Amino acid sequence: MWYVSYRLDGANTGMRVFKTRELALKAACEMIGDQGETGVEVGPMIAAREGNVFKGEEIRRVCENGTT
């Protein structure tokens, strides 16, 4: 299970949960593309976070390369 967290406004965040990393990254790409969202983060729900969390430019690179 993977999550996508995103900033709703200055103080609040939202989160969506996906079955796979690929689905979570695809959703993050859509959020960034549609809203220009900068406060998006993708990571595992249970597995170790180290080396598995995508933020900002990392997500943009994945989106541009189409390597979700």
N, C-alpha and C positions, 0 to 999 in steps of 0.2 A: 504494500500500500504506500502511495506517495501523496504528498499534499502540495497544493499551491496556496500560498498565503499572499495577500495583497492589501494595500492600503486603501481604505474607503474614504477617509479624510484624515486630517491631522492627528486624530487621537484614536481612531478605530481601525481595526483590520478585519478582513474576512478570510475564510479558508474553505477550500474545496478539496475533497479526497478522491483519488483515482486508484484504480487497480494496478496500473503499471507506470513506470517512469516515463515511457513514451507518451502515454495519454496525458500525464501531468505537464510534460514539456510542451506538447501540442496546445493545450489549453493556455499555458503561460504565453506562448507565441501569439495566440489570438488576442489575449488581453493586452499585450504590449502593442500589437498592431492596431487594434481597434481604439484603444484609449491612450496610447503613448504612456502607459503606466510604467512608473519607475520603481515602485515599491513592491515588486513581485519577487517571490522566493519559491523555489521548488526543492523538496527534500523528501527523504524517506520517513515514514511514520514510525517504524520500529528499528530498522537497521542503524548502524553507526552513521552519524552525521558527517564525520570527518571525511572530506573528499567527495561527498555525495550531495552537497547542497549547491544549487545553482542560484546565482543572484545577478541582477543588473546586466553587465556586459557579457557575462557567461551565457545568459539566456539569449541575449541578442545574437551572439555568435552562433548558437545552436539553431536559432530561427533562420538566420541568413544562410547557413550551410545546409539547412534541411536535414539535419542529422538527429531528429527526434527519434 
